[in-house]
Amino acid sequence: MKKLKRQLHALTILYRNKEVHWIYKIIPVLVLGYALSPIDLIPDFIPVIGYLDDLLILPIGIALTIKTLPKGVWDECLVHADEEAIKNPNLGWIGLLLIGLLYLGVLMLIYRIVD
């Protein structure tokens, strides 16, 4: 689980890297969107199968990202992810809070439109 968290953090660094062409950022954005989304293909409350989709889709998406990147870019992102994790160990909670606020805002917008 720690390795997956590190790799997801590296995907965010890859997305923020201005030197990487936008075409290489498509798969990482989709993977991060799925990882942070509260909506899963198979709900997590279903025993075993609920977590199976996360354990398959996320590593496959990360592997596709690594395969499509130019050499050295992924290793550089992993190094930056390790450095940021040492500097700010609470970074994951901050991201979770921001995504939660984003979804809350979307729900409020939908409620106002429907109402």
C-alpha positions as CSV (number, residue, x, y, z in Angstrom):
1,M,0.0,0.0,0.0
2,K,2.9,2.3,0.8
3,K,4.4,1.7,-2.7
4,L,1.0,2.5,-4.3
5,K,0.7,5.8,-2.3
6,R,4.3,6.7,-3.4
7,Q,3.4,6.0,-7.0
8,L,0.2,8.0,-6.9
9,H,2.1,10.9,-5.4
10,A,4.6,10.6,-8.2
11,L,1.7,10.8,-10.7
12,T,0.7,14.2,-9.2
13,I,4.3,15.4,-9.6
14,L,4.3,14.2,-13.2
15,Y,1.1,16.2,-13.8
16,R,2.6,19.3,-12.4
17,N,5.9,19.0,-14.3
18,K,5.8,21.7,-17.0
19,E,8.6,20.0,-19.0
20,V,6.5,16.9,-19.7
21,H,4.3,17.2,-22.8
22,W,0.5,17.2,-22.1
23,I,0.0,14.0,-24.1
24,Y,2.0,12.1,-21.4
25,K,-0.3,13.5,-18.7
26,I,-3.6,12.0,-20.0
27,I,-3.3,8.5,-18.4
28,P,-2.0,9.9,-15.1
29,V,-4.9,12.3,-14.8
30,L,-7.4,9.4,-15.4
31,V,-5.6,7.2,-12.9
32,L,-5.5,10.0,-10.3
33,G,-9.2,10.8,-11.0
34,Y,-10.2,7.2,-10.4
35,A,-8.0,6.9,-7.3
36,L,-9.5,10.0,-5.7
37,S,-13.1,9.5,-6.8
38,P,-15.5,8.2,-4.2
39,I,-17.3,6.4,-7.0
40,D,-15.9,2.9,-7.9
41,L,-16.8,0.5,-10.6
42,I,-17.5,-2.1,-7.9
43,P,-18.5,-0.6,-4.5
44,D,-16.0,-1.2,-1.7
45,F,-18.6,-2.5,0.7
46,I,-18.9,-5.7,-1.3
47,P,-16.4,-8.1,0.4
48,V,-13.2,-8.9,-1.5
49,I,-14.5,-7.9,-4.9
50,G,-15.0,-4.3,-3.8
51,Y,-11.3,-3.7,-3.3
52,L,-10.3,-5.9,-6.2
53,D,-11.0,-3.3,-8.8
54,D,-8.8,-0.8,-7.0
55,L,-6.0,-3.4,-6.8
56,L,-6.2,-4.0,-10.5
57,I,-7.1,-0.7,-12.2
58,L,-4.6,1.5,-10.3
59,P,-1.5,-0.6,-10.9
60,I,-2.4,-1.1,-14.5
61,G,-2.9,2.6,-15.0
62,I,0.5,3.3,-13.3
63,A,2.2,0.7,-15.5
64,L,0.7,2.2,-18.6
65,T,2.0,5.6,-17.5
66,I,5.5,4.3,-16.9
67,K,5.5,2.5,-20.3
68,T,4.5,5.7,-22.2
69,L,6.9,8.1,-20.6
70,P,10.3,9.0,-21.9
71,K,13.2,7.4,-20.1
72,G,14.2,8.9,-16.8
73,V,11.0,11.0,-16.3
74,W,9.4,8.4,-14.0
75,D,12.5,8.0,-11.9
76,E,12.7,11.7,-11.5
77,C,9.1,11.9,-10.3
78,L,9.7,9.2,-7.8
79,V,12.7,11.0,-6.3
80,H,10.6,14.2,-6.1
81,A,7.8,12.3,-4.4
82,D,10.2,10.9,-1.8
83,E,11.6,14.4,-1.2
84,E,8.1,15.9,-0.8
85,A,7.0,13.1,1.5
86,I,9.9,13.8,3.8
87,K,9.3,17.6,3.8
88,N,5.6,17.4,4.3
89,P,4.3,14.1,5.8
90,N,0.7,15.4,6.0
91,L,0.4,16.0,2.3
92,G,-2.0,13.1,1.7
93,W,-4.5,14.5,4.2
94,I,-4.3,17.9,2.6
95,G,-5.1,16.4,-0.8
96,L,-7.9,14.3,0.6
97,L,-9.4,17.5,2.2
98,L,-9.2,19.4,-1.1
99,I,-10.8,16.6,-3.1
100,G,-13.5,16.3,-0.5
101,L,-14.2,20.0,-0.8
102,L,-14.3,19.8,-4.6
103,Y,-16.9,17.0,-4.4
104,L,-18.9,18.9,-1.9
105,G,-18.9,21.9,-4.2
106,V,-20.1,19.8,-7.1
107,L,-22.9,18.3,-5.0
108,M,-24.0,21.8,-3.9
109,L,-24.0,23.0,-7.5
110,I,-26.1,20.0,-8.6
111,Y,-28.5,20.7,-5.7
112,R,-28.9,24.3,-6.7
113,I,-29.5,23.4,-10.4
114,V,-32.1,20.7,-9.5
115,D,-33.8,22.9,-6.9
